[in-house]
Amino acid sequence: MVTHRRWVFGVWLIVLVALGSFAPSVFSSLAGAGWQANGSESVQVRELAQQHFGGNSSAAVQVVVHSDSASITDPAVQDVIADVSGVFTGDARFGDVVAPQPGMTISPDGRTGIVIAGANGTTDEMVKAVDDVKERLTALSGNGIEVYPTGSSALWSDFNKANHDAMIQAELFSWPVTLAIMVLAFGSLVAAGLPLLLTVAGLVASAGGLVLLNGVTPISVWAMNFAMMFALALGIDYALFIVARFRDALRNADPRAAVAETMDTAGKAVVLSGLTVLVSLSAVLLVPAPAVRTMAVGIMLAVAFVLLATMTLLPAALGALGPKVNAASLPYAKRQAHRSPKFAAWGELLHKHPWPFALVSVGILIALALPVLGLKVAMPSIAVVPEDAPVRQGYALVQAQFGPGAPGALQVVVPDADAVETATVAAGVDGISMVTPPQSAADDSGYALLQAIPSVDPSDEAMGSILADLRSTLPDSALVGGAPAENLDLQQALNDYLPIVVGIILVLGFVLLLVALQAPLIALLGTVVSLLSTAAAFGVAKLIFQDGHGSSLLGFTPQGFLDGWGPVFFFAMIFAIAMDYTVFLLATAKEHYERSGDSKVAQVDGLAHSGRVIFAAAAVMVAVFFTFALSDPLPPKEMGIILGVAVLLDAFLVRLVLLPVLLRLTGHGAWWSPAWLRAVLPSIRFSH
């Protein structure tokens, strides 16, 4: 890379210009929906409703028209309803437009009506369609008449906008904080700026890549949100590890040889760490939910580009800079050695008194992990949307005028022959307050559609048993769907796949550590302690987001559960980050064990040479993640706090205390490997 650095810079410039030209449209072009369990009964119902009932599915747009003083039949209100219908007319994405109907979509007091615009497109297309028309719809409010678009597509439109705004705000806040930490860690403006430039390159390339990939298959806009955060955190981690090692190697070698030594030691650790992250996230691809899968794809793409830049662009830049990497140094930095005396002393202390530190750290982690046993998960409620969002105002109006379950109507598609029986049985199910008369399909397909209105809010715990009762008591030919059913089916799929995803991540994580370290015992211990810090992070999440401890300080109203996609997705992310630090620490310890053959030297010098980097990298990650905790919407807040707490616990209790103590207690056994295993595994050495 150093020898051919002009080629490296040239190729990266071409890549960044090519992909960067697509990057600005990343948030407007990516998909807005995809929160569904592919192949589920509720998805079948939505597809049948769109195909045979003019698009009157869960993706249809419902526009609430309300007046405190005039009835729906008033000419002024009728004019507004006509204007609402006019917004949808001529737009091919919308199907049949149904005006408010007495006894169904007109409230008992006659002052609220719901206009339904059918969905002709996919859920992603309908979210974009609402993005395009919602301002025109809300602009029709005035003269005592209120107009609010609501329904599932409008919910995702407002939800995605709120999250996007929060993400951008958090990113803007985190960059200066990150730069400040980097300057303190490196003591040099040039050295501190390199990781940020590397991260920008990875981000621009991944943003353009996601736009191109979206042309092949819909990619959730959340993929870019997560990719931004992860690219920043991991890009800085990798660059920090390599730049710190390069500055040390530069003391005794010319720039070219220093880069060679750096990549032969720290470079290997970074590659193995990046592979661990990619492998952990790849397990999430098993979950049959497009939004969840594409979020994983977004992060994997960002990590792949950051890893590629770390392996090519960074060594080329370091070779070109040489001693100038220390330019604009703070006074203390010139005296700073790669081997930290403070972390060496800390390693000696852990070596002398391992048991007290082991018991305290394990005790804290187990105490924090215990609440996870009572963790509840569910799909987000309307409460995750800002109170002033049109969809939430429309939702509140529908509940006030039509009853608590009205915004979450369940849809039943059934053959005409069974329609009357289905309506009668559905009306007798506990928790169903009303069933609309069956509506036959206009295309003579032989299907009928009826709506079953629950008596509880769509996010109420009772909704699960109501749906289960409906499905078990209705005729076998009846299919039950609707927005609440889609949420519950998705939640069930996430619950079903969680143990599979966790198992695959643990096995693959262990195998990668085993390949990297050639030592089964420490590979197993490294995997187990990562699981401990992950469980502790979810225990803290249960206390904060389910039980509401600290909710007033953090500025949110607890939902009484953690968002349903959290366990699967956050487990993969937390485990990936935890293994990141594990590889950094154990690769450095293995390097010193290979040189000295002394287990104490491996433990103490491993900590002395990697402790400062782990500490600085963790500080950067915690700062990045906790800035997301300042967001108003709940999902970025959950993500920021859970990941921030995970890194805090993992770096400071596990990597800087528990894992070094385990190296001390296991001694030479930590690095022992049977001859047959060494013969099978590829030979990887960390000493240069």
C-alpha positions, 0 to 999 in steps of 0.5 A: 500500500505504501509502495503504490500509494498514488494508485491507492489514493487514485482508486479511492478518489474514483470510488468516492466520487462515483459512489459519492454522487449517489450518497446525497439521495440516500435518505430520500431514495431508501425504503420507508417500511418493511416491518413485516414477517414475510410469509405470515398470515397478516401479510397474505391478508394485506396482499389479498385486500390490495388485489381484490378490494381496491387497495383497502389494506393495512397500507391504505391511507386514512385521512381524518376530517374533524370539526368541533362545530360542524357535522360531516354533512355541512357543505364546508366540511364536504368541500374539504372531503372533496379536496382530500379525495382530489389529492389522491385522484390521478395518483396511480399509487392510490387505489379506490377513494372511499368517502366517510360512510355512516355507521362505519367511518362517521363518528356517532356525533357526526362531526368526524369522518375518515376518508380511505385511500386504497394502496396500489403499491407496496408498503414502501411505495405507500410510505413514499406516497404519504411523504409526497402528499401529507403536507398538501393534506394537512394544509387543508386544515382551517376554518375550524376543520382539522385534517390529519393523515393517519394509518400504518403508512402515515405512521411510518412516514412520520416515524421515519422523519422523526428518527432521521432528524434525530439521527442527523442531530445526534451525528452533528453533536457527536463529531466535535465530541469525538474529535476532542476525545481523539485529540486527548487520546493521540495528543496530535491533531493530525493523528486524531484527524486520520480516523475521522477522514477514514470514517467519512470515506467509509460512510460516503462509500456505504451511502452510495452503495446502499442507494445502488443496492436499493435499485436491486431490492428495497433497503430500509432507510434505517439501514443508513441510520445505523450505518452512520453510527456504526461506521463512526464508532468502528472506523475510529476504533480500527484507526485508533488501534493502527495509528497508535501502533504505527507511531510506536513502530516509527520510533525504530524504523523508517515509515515504510517498515513501520507500516509493515510492522503495524499491519503485520500486528495491529492490522491482523487484529483489525481484520479479524475484528472486522470479520467478527462484526460481519459474521455477527451481523450476518446471523440477523439475515435469517430473520424474515423481516425486510427492515431488520435484514436490510438494517443488518445489510446497511451496517455490514456494508458500512463496516466492509467499506471502513475495513477496506479503507483501514486496510488500504487507504490508512496504511498508504496515508501513514506511509505518506505522512511518516513522522508528520503523523505527530504534527501539531502535537500537544506537549505531553504527547511527545513523551507518550510511549505506546507501552502505558506505565499506568496500564502496566501498573494496573496489569501488575495489580490485577496479577497480584490480586486477581480474585477480588477484582474477578468477584466484584466485576462478575458480581456487578455484571450478574446483578445488572443482568438479572432484570433481563429475566423479566424483559418484555418486548413488543412492537412500538406503539404510537407513543414513539411518534412525536406528539405534534406529528399529524399521524398521532393527532389523527390517531388520538381523534379516531380513538376519542370519536370511535373508541380505543381500538378503532385505529387498529382494525383487524381485517378478515378475508374469507370466501363469500360462502363463509362470510356470514358465519365468520362475521357472526363468530367474530362478533362473539369473540371477547375483545371485539367491539364491532364487526362491519358487514362483509364486503364482497370483492368487486372483481368476482374473485369470490372473497369477502372482507370484513373489519373486526374492531377491537375494544382495546388500544392496538398496542395493548397486551390483550391484543395478542390474545384477541388475535389468537382467539379470532384465528382459533375460532373463525372458520379455517378458510378465514385469514386474519390480518390488519396492522395490529396483526402484522405487528404481532406476527412480526414480533412472533417471528423475532421471538422465534428466531432470537435463540437461533440468531444468538446460537449462531453468533456465539458459535461463529464468534468462538470459531473466529476467536479460535482461528485468531488465537489458536487457543481453545480455552481463552477463545471460549472464555472470551466468548462467554464474558462477551455474553455476560456484558451483553446480558447486563446491557439488556438488564439495564435496558429493562430497568430504564425502558420497561420499568421507567427508571430515569425516564424523566431525566432522559425525557421519555414516557416508558411503553412498559416494554422494549421495542420488539426488534431490540433483542435480535438486532442489539444482541448482534451489535453489542456482541460484535462490539464486545468481540472487537475489544476482545480481539484487540486485547487478546491479539496484543497479549498473544503477541507478547506470549509468542515473544516471551513464552511467559503468561505474566508478560502476556497479561501485563504487557498485553494490557500495557500496550492495548489498555490506552487504545481500548480506553480511548476507543470505548470513550469515543464509542460511549460518546457517540452512542450516548449522543443518540440518547439525547434524541426525542424519538424512543428508538434512537434513544433505546439504541444509544443507551443500550449500546452505550451501556454495553460498551461502558460495561464491556470495555471497563469491567470485562476487557480491562478487568475480567479478561486480564484476570482470567489470563492471570488465573489460567496462566499458560493454559490460556494459550495451550492448544492440542497438536491436532488443532494446530495442524487443522487451523491456519497459522496466524502469528501476531509477533512481528 
